[in-house]
Amino acid sequence: MKRNLLFGLLSALAIISSCKKKDSDETIAKPFTYPAMAEASDPKILLEASNGVKVYNGGFGSAVVADPSSPDVFYMLTDRGPNADGTIKDVKVFGIPDFTPQIGKFRLKDGKLILEQTIELKTAAGIKLNGLPNPTGSGSTGETAVDLTGKTLTPSIDGLDPEGMVRLSDGSFWLSDEYGPHLLHVDATGRTLERVNPFGNGTGGRSIPAVFAKRKANRGMEGLAITPDGKTLVGIMQSPMLNPTKSAADGSVVLRILTFEIATGATKQYVYLMDNASLTGVSEIVAVNATTFLTIERDGDYGGAPTTPATFKKIFKINLSGATDVSDASNAATGKLYNGKTVEELKDLSGLTTAGIVPVSKSLVLDLLKDLPAVYPHDKAEGLALINGNTLVISNDDDFGVVPGANGSFAQKMLPLNNTIDRNRLYFVNIKL
């Protein structure tokens, strides 16, 4: 009898344990559910201008990367900091001159994005980077930087205007920027491991092709992806480069894509065609597989605005297979010429075809202004991440909640659709590829 009771008790415990294990396994296997949209929660105030305008600790939407080990964690990137156009051409007012570009670690909780960690970008010696323009010959945009009092600020070799970001399996990051353009490799704490640019004065002795120094000011390497094997960076320029000159490239829709093998530094270049020359350009690129990528191509207007509403904010799928490598073995300042012309001078598909160049293929995946459940209200869709192969994550740049105001001051950045201050958001959309 005692033996039967003991056997029965052990059997019952085994069943309970099995049920608990099954429930636990089902919990682990259950996919994470993403909201249609999540907004950054309670950003702190960095500065209140003399006119009462508040500068927020936003600006994190220039790029977004999902954490593969934590479905609720996202890394988001700022650009060079809050700035405004001055009263004189090519003068830029920096509201916080010592602002350090940074990566924010956000956790998605109860439909909100909670900032858990800030990773400030630093030199190899651990000195904080800044967002000030670079000196001539090292990535200068030709801008003169001033503070809110009008005092001229000295250009900085440590200045960076980051726009693209990828995260490696070791926790380090590669970034691309609009100044040089520079490719910057930093460790998990933000300390520089390597800096690569077209000028040959980066760290580590490596460089990217000289032609990339022809980028249009503040339209540099806006997007950065990495192939799934973690071996190759893929960067895309925001706009056609001024190659060989601004007037020669007027009306061009030719953008360059750069591939950079991390181990060897070997590069290739491909041509991407914007839909039309009036667009702001391409804001991001993210990998689907080794040759297929997604891009954001957009205008600079606000979705749902009562006047001059946005008309173009689209996600495209592109494929590098079959596209012509337009690299220049001689590494000339203008890149490889075709019948005496740069690829930017070829202007469009007709010019490329005449020169025997095949651009990357391109097809529409998503129209942000038509395919979301609610109106997309932002002007700057700038970041992309792809989760589980079919969930697209889209971030917006909220410009720290400010836009240029009168006489070189700031004005609050308001969304015309609902008259609220722009905030960093992530949008989650299921797509078919």
N, C-alpha and C positions, 0 to 999 in steps of 0.2 A: 504493500500500500504506500509506504513512504517513498519507495523507489518510483512508483507511478506518479505520485504527487510532485516529486522533484523533477521528473522528466517533463511533466505538464508545465511546471513553472519555467523551466529552461526553454521549452518550446515557445511559450508565450513571450518570453523576453526576446527570443530570436526574431519572432514576428514583429514585435514593437521596434526592435533595432532595425530590421529590414525596412519597415515603413518609414522610420525616421531617415534612414539613408536614402530611400527613394525620394522622400520629400526634399531632402537636402540636395540631391542630385538634380531634381527638377528645378529647384531654386537657382542653382548654379547655371543650369542650361538655359533658363528663361532669358530671352533677349532683353536688353535694356530698351526701355521705351522713351523716345525723345519727343518733346513737345514740338509744335509747329514753330515756335519762336521762344527764345529765352533772352532776357535783358540783364545787363550788368547791374548788380544791386548796390545802391548807396555809394557811388564813387565819391571820394573825398575831394574837397576844394583845394586846389593848388595855389590859386591866386584870385583875389578879387580886385579887378581893375578900378581905377579912379572913377570910372563912369558906372560902377556897380555891376559890371558884367563879371560873371564867375567862370574861371577856368577850372575844369574838372580833371580829375585823374582818370580820363578816358583815353582816347586815341589808340586803344589796343586793337583796333580792327584791321590794321594794314595786312595782317596775315593770320591764319589760324591753322593749328596742327592738332590732330586728335592724339591722345595717349593710347597706344594699342593695348596697354595692360590695365587701363582704367577707363571704361566706357563713358564715365561722367566727368573726365578731366580733359581740358583743352588748354593749349598754350597759345597766347595771342600777343601780337607784336605792335609796339608803337612806332611812329616815325620820328622825325627830328624834334618834335615838340611844338607847342602852340606858337603860331607865327601869323603875321598879317602883312599885307602889302603896304609899303611906305607911300609917302606922297610924291616921291621921285621914282622914276623908272629904275628897276633893278635894285631898289632898296627894300630890304625885308626886315620887319620889326619882329624881334624875338622876345616874347613876353617873359620867358624864363630862360635867360641865356645859358645858365649852367644845367639845364635839363639834361638828364642822362637817358638816352634811348634804352628801352627795357622790354623784357618779355614778362608777361603776366601769366601765372598759372591759375586758371579758373576751374571751379568745380560746379557742375550743374546740380542744383538742389531745389526741389519744389518749384521748378519752372524758372528759377533765377540763376544767374551766373555770379558765384561768390569768389572774389579775388583772395586766394590763399597764400600766394607767394609772388614776390617781385624779384626778377633776376636782372640786375643792372648790367649793361654791357661795359666791359673794361679792356684796357690795353693788356699786353702780355705781362706788364709789370704790376697790374692790378689798379692802375689809375682809371678813373671813370671816363668813358667816352662822352662826347657831347654832340649836339645837333648842328653846330655851326658849319658854315660852308668851308670847303677845303681851299688851301692855297693854290695859286696858279701852278699848273703842271702836275698837280696831284688830285685832280677831280673837281676843280673850281667850276661853279655854275655861272660865274660872272656877277653874282649878287654881292651887294654890300650889306652886311648885317649890322643892325643897330638895336639898342635896347629901348625900353619904353620912354626913356628920357631923351632919346635921339643920339646917345653916345655910340660912336662907331666901335664895333667889336672886331677883334683880330681874327682872321681866318685860322682854322685849326686843322692840323694834320690828323687829329683824332676825331674830326667831325664825321658823322655818319647819318644818312637819311634812310634808314632801313625800310624795306617794303615787302620783301619776300622772305620766307622762312621754311626750313625743313628740320626735322629732328631725327638724329641717327639712333641706332639701337643702343649705343653706349651712353645716351643722354645728352650728347653734345648737339649743337645746332650749327647749320650753315645759314647765312643771311645774304640777301642781295640788296643793293641800295640804288638811290637815284643820283648820288653825287658822281662818283668815279666814272662808270659804276664800279663798285667794289664787291667782291665776294669775301665774306668774313666767316671764319670758322671759330666758334667759341665753345668752351667746355660748359658743363652743366651749371656752373656758377657764373657764367657770362664772361670769363676771362679769355682774351684772344689767343687762339692757337696759331692762326694763319690769316693773312690778309692778301688777297689777290686782286690785281687791277690791270688796266691796259698800259700803265705808265712805267712798269718795271721797278717800282719803288715800294712794293708791298713787302710783307715778311715771307720768309721761306724761299725767296728767289724765283717764284713762279709768277706767271702773268696770263692774262687772257688776250685775245687778238687786239692789236692796236686800233682797229677800226671802231671799237666800242667807245673810244674816247670821243667819237663824233656824236654821241647821244645829245638829244635836245635837253636843255636845262630843265631839271625837275621832271624829266620823262625818261629816266634811266631804266635799270633792270627792275621792273615793277613786280614781276612774278618769278617764283623759284619752286621747282619740283625736284624730286629725287626718284630714280627708278626703284621698283620694288626690291631689287637685289641690294640696294644701298650703295651702289658703285658709281652712279653717274648723276651729276646735277644737271638740271635742264632749266635754263633761265630764258625769260622772254622780255624784250624791250616794250615799254609802254606805247611808244609812238615811233614813226619813221625817224631815223637819225638824220642829222643835218649833213648829209654826205653827197658830194664834197662840200656843199654850202647850203644854207637855208633856202635860197632862191631856187637852186637846182633841184631840191627835193620837194618843193611846194606841190601839193596835190597828190603826193605819193601815198599809197596805202600799204607799202611794203614794210613789214616789221622783221626783225631778226630774232631767231631762236638760237641760243648757244648751248651746246652740250659740253660738259667738263668732266672728264674721268678723274675721280678724286685721287686714285692711286698714282696715276701717271701724269696728270695734267693735260692729257691730249684733248683737243677740242674739235668740234664740228659746228657748222652753221647751216641753218635752214631758213627759208622764207615763209612767213605767215602773212596772209592778206586780210587786212581789216575790211569790213563791209563797205565803209565809206570814209572819206578823208575828214569829215566834220566831227567824228567821234573823239572823245578823250583818249580812247585807246584800250589796250588790254591791261587789266588790273591783276590778273593772277593766272597761274597754271598749276595743275595737280596731276599726278600720274594715275592712270588706270592700269597700265601694264608697261612693259619696256619701251613700247613705241607709240602707245595711245595715251592722250592727255585731254584734260578738260581746261578750258579757258573762260574767263569773264571778259566780255567786250561791252563797253558802255559809253553813254553820253555823260554829261556832268550835271544834269537836271534832276530835280526831286520828283519821285513818283507821286502821283495824285495832287500835284500843285495846281491851284486854280488858274494860274497863268504860266505859260511856258512849261507844261508838265513834261516829265521824262518820256521819251519815246523809244529808247534803245538800251536795254540792259539784258544781255543774253549770254547763256552758257553754251559753248560749242565743244564738240568732240573733234579732236584733230589726230592725224596719224602721220608720223614721220617716215614710215615705210614708203619707199618709192619717191620721196622728195629728193631734190638735188642738193648735195652738199656744196655750198658756195664759199667754202673756206679758201683763204689765200695763202699759198705756201710761202710767199715772200713776205707775208705779214706787213703789207703796205698800209699807210695811214688811211687809205680809202677802201681797203679791202680789194678783192678780186674785181677786175673790170671786165665788162662784156661789151665788145665793140666800142671801147673807150668810155663806157658809162658804168657808174656804180649801180648796184642792184636797186638802191633807193631812186635813182634817176630813171629806172625802167618803169616806175610809177605803179603799174597794175598788171593784171593777168596777161593782157595783150602784149605788153612790153616784155614780160618774162618769157612768154611763149616764143616770141621772136628770137630771144637770146638763148632759147633751149633750156630754160630753167623750169623745173616742176616744183610748185610750192607744196606745203603740207596740205593734205586733204582736210576738209572742214565740213561739219554738219551740225545743225541745231539740235540741242538736247533740251533746253529749258528757256522759256521767256519769263524773266522775273516779273514783268509788268502784266502778264496775262495768266500765268500758270500757278500762282500762289493762291491759297484760300482767301487771303486778304490783300489789300493794295500794298505794294512795296513802297514805303514812304521816303526812303533815303536817296541821297545823291550819289554816294560812294560805296558801291558794292566792291570790296577789295580783297577778301580772303576766301579761299576754298579748301575744304578737306573732304575726303571720301571715306566713309565708314562702311565696312562689310560689303563693299563693292556696289552698293545701291542706295546708300543714304548720303546725300550731298549736304555739307555744312557750309553756310555762306555767312561771312562776317562783313560788317560795314565799318567804315572809318568815320567816327563821330567828331573828329577834329578837336578833341578836348572840350567839346560843347561850345566852341567859338568859331566865328568867321571874321574876316577883315571888316572893320567898321570905318567910320569917317576919320580922316587925318591920321592914319596909321594906328588907330586904336582898335579894340576888339568890339564886336557885337555878339550877342548870344546866338548860337546856331539853332534856329527853330525849324521844325518840320512843317512845311506849309499845309500838309494834309490835315493835321490836328492841332497845330500851334503849340507843340510841346518841344522841349529841348531834346536835341538828338542825343541818343545814348548808344553805346556799344550793344549790339545784339548778335545772336546767332540764329539763323533760320535753318530748319531741318526739312529736307525735301526728299522723298523717295523718287528715284529716277530709274529709267530702263536704258541700258547701254548695249 
